[in-house]
């Protein structure tokens, strides 16, 4: 049995906005070779969530998750001002989760 053909893995925790386009493409290539067919990239706040959606929109194997990192979620300003804007990201084709 060809194990490479059997692998259908998903990486559920990345923050791809922190990488250059070259690094990102290299990471996706390595993931594909390893059998990873889906990559979820997660935002840490509204700005990075938007960046993740934009990245995902250009790569079929990438899905974006919008979110507020727990370390900053307690900030009343972040929670009350930005969180209501996250649902607007859900309309994007590659957006798969809001956390």
C-alpha positions as CSV (number, residue, x, y, z in Angstrom):
1,X,0.0,0.0,0.0
2,X,1.3,3.4,-1.0
3,X,1.2,5.4,2.3
4,X,1.6,8.7,0.5
5,X,-1.7,8.1,-1.3
6,X,-3.4,7.3,2.0
7,X,-2.5,10.5,3.9
8,X,-5.1,13.2,4.1
9,X,-3.9,15.3,7.0
10,X,-4.9,18.8,8.1
11,X,-2.7,21.3,9.9
12,X,-5.2,23.2,12.1
13,X,-2.9,25.8,13.7
14,X,-0.8,28.2,11.7
15,X,-0.3,31.9,11.5
16,X,0.7,32.3,7.9
17,X,0.6,36.2,7.9
18,X,3.9,36.2,9.7
19,X,5.8,34.6,6.8
20,X,7.0,36.1,3.5
21,X,5.3,34.9,0.3
22,X,8.4,32.8,-0.5
23,X,8.4,31.1,3.0
24,X,4.6,30.5,2.7
25,X,4.9,28.8,-0.7
26,X,7.7,26.7,0.6
27,X,5.7,25.7,3.7
28,X,2.7,24.7,1.5
29,X,4.9,22.7,-0.8
30,X,6.4,20.8,2.2
31,X,3.0,20.3,3.7
32,X,1.7,18.8,0.4
33,X,4.7,16.4,0.1
34,X,4.0,15.3,3.7
35,X,0.4,14.6,2.9
36,X,-1.2,17.7,4.5
37,X,-4.0,18.6,2.2
38,X,-5.6,21.4,4.3
39,X,-4.0,24.2,6.3
40,X,-6.0,26.4,8.7
41,X,-4.4,29.7,9.3
42,X,-5.6,31.7,12.3
43,X,-5.8,35.4,13.0
44,X,-4.8,36.8,16.4
45,X,-6.9,39.9,16.1
46,X,-9.0,41.7,13.4
47,X,-6.0,42.9,11.4
48,X,-4.3,39.5,11.2
49,X,-7.6,37.8,10.7
50,X,-8.1,39.9,7.6
51,X,-4.6,39.1,6.4
52,X,-5.3,35.4,6.9
53,X,-8.5,35.6,4.8
54,X,-6.6,37.4,2.1
55,X,-3.8,34.7,2.1
56,X,-6.4,31.9,2.1
57,X,-8.2,33.4,-0.8
58,X,-5.2,32.9,-3.0
59,X,-4.5,29.3,-2.0
60,X,-7.1,26.5,-2.4
61,X,-5.6,24.2,0.3
62,X,-5.7,27.0,2.9
63,X,-8.7,28.0,5.1
64,X,-8.7,31.0,7.4
65,X,-10.0,31.3,10.9
66,X,-10.7,34.7,12.4
67,X,-10.2,35.2,16.0
68,X,-8.9,37.1,19.0
69,X,-6.0,35.5,20.9
70,X,-6.8,34.7,24.5
71,X,-4.0,36.9,25.6
72,X,-5.7,40.0,24.2
73,X,-9.3,38.9,24.4
74,X,-9.7,40.3,27.9
75,X,-8.9,43.8,26.7
76,X,-12.4,45.5,26.7
77,X,-11.5,47.6,23.7
78,X,-10.5,44.7,21.6
79,X,-13.5,42.6,22.7
80,X,-16.2,45.4,22.4
81,X,-14.9,47.2,19.3
82,X,-13.4,44.6,17.1
83,X,-15.2,41.3,17.8
84,X,-18.5,42.5,16.2
85,X,-16.6,43.0,13.0
86,X,-15.5,39.4,12.7
87,X,-18.8,38.0,11.3
88,X,-18.3,40.2,8.2
89,X,-15.2,38.0,7.4
90,X,-17.4,34.9,7.2
91,X,-18.6,35.8,3.8
92,X,-15.2,35.2,2.3
93,X,-14.9,31.9,0.4
94,X,-11.9,30.6,2.3
95,X,-13.1,31.7,5.7
96,X,-14.0,28.6,7.7
97,X,-14.1,29.5,11.3
98,X,-14.6,32.4,13.7
99,X,-13.2,31.6,17.1
